[in-house]
C-alpha cells in the first residue's frame, strides 16, 4: 500500500466513522437481540427433544467406552491413529493443537498482506480449505469408530448346525464384551491394530494354537484364562471358524 492509497483509506475510514452509529446502544442492542434468539432456540430444542443422557455412571464396570464430545472427535481420531507409536502420543494430544493455536494467534504478525479478497490469497485459501477438510474427515472417522465392546456383526457359516451356530454367536458376544475389538479387526468391526486382523484367522492358526494364545498371550494382550470354561470354549470355537 503506497502513501496515496493509505491517505485515501484514512479519508474513507473517517467519513464512514462520522456517518456510523455508536457501539452503545445500537450494536449492543443488536447483539443482545441475537443472543436472546439463540437462547430461545436452544431452550425450545431442549424442551422438544430433551437432553441426551447416558446410563448412570458405574465405577466398577470394565466395559465402559469413553468418548469425547463431537467437537473433539478430530483430536480423538488423531490420538487413535497415533496410539501404535507411543512416543508420538504427546505430540498428537498436546503438540499439534498447541502449535496450531500459536500460529492462529500470530496470524496478524506474519500475514501482513493488505489484500482482503480471498481468491487473491491462494496460500491462505489452500491452508484454510485443507484445515477444514482435514478436521471434517477426522471428525467423521472419529465419530464412526466402532466400540471395542460391541460384538462383531458376522453371519455364521451356512454349513454349521443349529447348536454350532448358537456356539458361534455366543463366542461372538464374548469377544465383543471382552473388548477384543479395541485392538483387532473382525469383519467390518474393530480397530486396525496393534493386534492382527482376525477376520480369517482360522486359515492360518489352528484351534489349539488359538486356545494357547488366549491363555498365554504376548503383552500387551490380556490373558483370557480367567474366563469361565464355557465362555472360553465359545471364543475358541468362534475364532476357529473365521475363514
RABELTA-V358574 format. One record per residue. N is the residue number from 1. RES is the residue in three letters. PSI is psi as a letter, one per 40 degrees, with the letter a starting at -180 (none if undefined). OMEGA is omega in radians with two decimals (none if undefined). Layout:
n;res;psi;omega
N;RES;PSI;OMEGA
N;RES;PSI;OMEGA
This chain:
n;res;psi;omega
1;UNK;h;3.14
2;UNK;i;-3.04
3;UNK;d;-3.12
4;UNK;d;3.12
5;UNK;d;3.13
6;UNK;d;3.14
7;UNK;d;3.11
8;UNK;d;3.11
9;UNK;d;-3.14
10;UNK;d;3.10
11;UNK;d;3.14
12;UNK;d;3.13
13;UNK;d;3.14
14;UNK;d;3.14
15;UNK;d;-3.14
16;UNK;d;3.13
17;UNK;d;3.13
18;UNK;d;-3.12
19;UNK;e;-3.05
20;UNK;a;-3.14
21;UNK;i;3.10
22;UNK;i;-3.12
23;UNK;d;3.09
24;UNK;h;0.19
25;UNK;e;-2.95
26;UNK;d;-3.11
27;UNK;d;3.11
28;UNK;d;3.13
29;UNK;d;3.13
30;UNK;d;3.14
31;UNK;d;3.13
32;UNK;d;3.10
33;UNK;d;3.13
34;UNK;d;3.11
35;UNK;d;3.11
36;UNK;d;3.13
37;UNK;d;3.14
38;UNK;d;3.12
39;UNK;d;3.13
40;UNK;d;3.11
41;UNK;d;3.13
42;UNK;d;3.12
43;UNK;d;3.12
44;UNK;d;3.12
45;UNK;d;3.12
46;UNK;d;3.12
47;UNK;d;-3.10
48;UNK;d;-3.00
49;UNK;e;-3.13
50;UNK;i;3.13
51;UNK;i;3.12
52;UNK;h;-3.11
53;UNK;i;3.09
54;UNK;a;3.10
55;UNK;i;3.13
56;UNK;h;-3.10
57;UNK;h;3.12
58;UNK;h;-3.08
59;UNK;e;-3.11
60;UNK;e;-3.07
61;UNK;i;3.06
62;UNK;e;-3.08
63;UNK;e;-3.14
64;UNK;h;-3.14
65;UNK;h;-3.13
66;UNK;h;3.08
67;UNK;i;3.12
68;UNK;i;2.99
69;UNK;i;-2.97
70;UNK;d;-3.09
71;UNK;e;3.02
72;UNK;e;-3.12
73;UNK;d;-3.12
74;UNK;d;3.12
75;UNK;d;3.07
76;UNK;d;-3.13
77;UNK;d;3.07
78;UNK;d;3.13
79;UNK;d;-3.13
80;UNK;d;-3.14
81;UNK;d;-3.05
82;UNK;e;-3.04
83;UNK;d;3.13
84;UNK;e;3.10
85;UNK;g;-3.02
86;UNK;d;-3.08
87;UNK;e;3.11
88;UNK;e;-3.08
89;UNK;d;3.09
90;UNK;d;3.11
91;UNK;d;-3.11
92;UNK;d;-3.04
93;UNK;d;-3.06
94;UNK;d;-3.01
95;UNK;d;-3.07
96;UNK;d;3.12
97;UNK;d;-3.13
98;UNK;d;3.12
99;UNK;d;3.14
100;UNK;d;3.14
101;UNK;d;3.11
102;UNK;d;3.11
103;UNK;d;3.12
104;UNK;d;3.13
105;UNK;d;-3.10
106;UNK;e;-3.09
107;UNK;d;-3.14
108;UNK;e;-3.08
109;UNK;d;-3.13
110;UNK;e;3.04
111;UNK;g;-3.05
112;UNK;e;-3.10
113;UNK;h;3.10
114;UNK;e;-3.09
115;UNK;h;-3.12
116;UNK;d;-3.09
117;UNK;h;-3.01
118;UNK;d;-3.13
119;UNK;e;3.09
120;UNK;e;3.11
121;UNK;g;-3.01
122;UNK;d;-3.12
123;UNK;d;3.13
124;UNK;d;-3.14
125;UNK;d;-3.14
126;UNK;d;-3.14
127;UNK;d;3.14
128;UNK;d;-3.14
129;UNK;d;3.14
130;UNK;d;3.13
131;UNK;d;3.14
132;UNK;d;-3.13
133;UNK;d;-3.14
134;UNK;d;3.14
135;UNK;d;3.11
136;UNK;d;3.14
137;UNK;d;-3.13
138;UNK;d;3.09
139;UNK;d;-3.14
140;UNK;d;-3.12
141;UNK;d;3.09
142;UNK;d;3.13
143;UNK;d;-3.08
144;UNK;e;3.07
145;UNK;h;-3.08
146;UNK;i;3.09
147;UNK;h;3.11
148;UNK;e;3.14
149;UNK;e;3.07
150;UNK;h;-3.13
151;UNK;i;3.07
152;UNK;i;-3.10
153;UNK;g;3.13
154;UNK;i;3.06
155;UNK;h;3.13
156;UNK;i;3.10
157;UNK;i;-3.09
158;UNK;d;-3.09
159;UNK;e;-3.10
160;UNK;i;3.04
161;UNK;i;-3.13
162;UNK;d;3.12
163;UNK;d;3.13
164;UNK;d;3.09
165;UNK;d;3.10
166;UNK;d;3.09
167;UNK;d;3.10
168;UNK;d;-3.11
169;UNK;d;3.09
170;UNK;d;3.09
171;UNK;d;3.09
172;UNK;d;3.14
173;UNK;d;3.14
174;UNK;d;3.10
175;UNK;d;3.13
176;UNK;d;-3.08
177;UNK;e;3.13
178;UNK;e;3.10
179;UNK;f;-3.11
180;UNK;d;-3.07
181;UNK;e;3.04
182;UNK;d;-3.07
183;UNK;e;-3.06
184;UNK;i;3.00
185;UNK;h;3.02
186;UNK;h;-3.06
187;UNK;b;3.13
188;UNK;e;-3.11
189;UNK;i;3.04
190;UNK;a;-3.10
191;UNK;i;-3.06
192;UNK;g;3.08
193;UNK;i;0.06
194;UNK;e;3.12
195;UNK;i;-3.12
196;UNK;i;3.06
197;UNK;h;-3.09
198;UNK;e;-3.04
199;UNK;d;-3.12
200;UNK;f;-3.04
201;UNK;d;-3.10
202;UNK;e;3.12
203;UNK;d;-3.05
204;UNK;d;-3.07
205;UNK;h;3.12
206;UNK;i;-3.08
207;UNK;d;-3.12
208;UNK;d;3.14
209;UNK;d;3.08
210;UNK;d;3.14
211;UNK;d;3.14
212;UNK;d;3.14
213;UNK;d;3.12
214;UNK;d;3.13
215;UNK;d;-3.08
216;UNK;g;-3.07
217;UNK;i;3.03
218;UNK;h;3.12
219;UNK;i;0.19
220;UNK;e;3.12
221;UNK;h;-3.14
222;UNK;i;3.10
223;UNK;i;3.13
224;UNK;e;-3.10
225;UNK;e;3.09
226;UNK;e;3.09
227;UNK;i;2.98
228;UNK;i;-3.02
229;UNK;d;-3.12
230;UNK;d;3.11
231;UNK;d;3.10
232;UNK;d;3.13
233;UNK;d;3.10
234;UNK;d;3.13
235;UNK;d;3.14
236;UNK;d;-3.13
237;UNK;d;3.13
238;UNK;d;-3.11
239;UNK;d;-3.09
240;UNK;e;3.09
241;UNK;e;-3.12
242;UNK;g;-3.12
243;UNK;none;none
